[in-house]
């Protein structure tokens, strides 16, 4: 497989990426993206794109060896195996969440190592400081303490936001949420995104034109839908998108 152009993927918002994935018909339309439990802490940051490195997290009780942040070294040792920047993905095993998965120090370390962002099914803290380093984080909430934080399992399958995440999965996230991106179609998505946006612009331009009628809207929608159907046919036949 050719190297994936992550910079081109990051030029498009996550909903548009999801719309394009649907056109390839490689998975059900209700699968592959995280649910509303996972929210961007910094909605104003640009899209986050990278490869999942996974870990489980606990903070209710001390680890067997009594070492805070136990498992962190194993996590960093696994990062060079990824084909690109890492997105740290944590499943908080405590129910309910007891303490924060991350804070300023962890996020600073991750960013220094080239990580593109972090996702946790649990909580975060030090949000002002993490925002100051422009490091995207996605959580289910915030908690002020880290408790007895440790990572029982590193590079194991996890469940976050209602979906299974395995190491090496390609992820795309922004203020709208997080989706997985099938690797086999990733390099085709940017051109298709641009075409979908061109088609949708037909409706947007009509609605903003100041002469709105039901008939005119129907025509604009017909033209948009026709363009997207043509795109879908091209993608299914493996043709290059113009």
Buried (B, 14 or more C-beta within 10 A) or exposed (E): EEEBBBEBBBBBBBBBBBBBBBBBEEEEEEEBBBEEBBBBBBEEBEBBBBBBBBBBBBBBEBBEEEEEBBBBEEBBEBBEEBEBBBBBBBBBBBEEBBBBBBBBEBBBEBBEBEBBBBBBBBBBBBBEBBBEEEBBBBBBBEBEEBBBBBBBBBBEEBEBBEBEBEBBBBBBBBBBBBBBBBBEBBBBBBBBBBBBBEBBEBBEEBEEEEEEEEEEEEEBEEBBEEBBEBBBEBBEEEEEBE
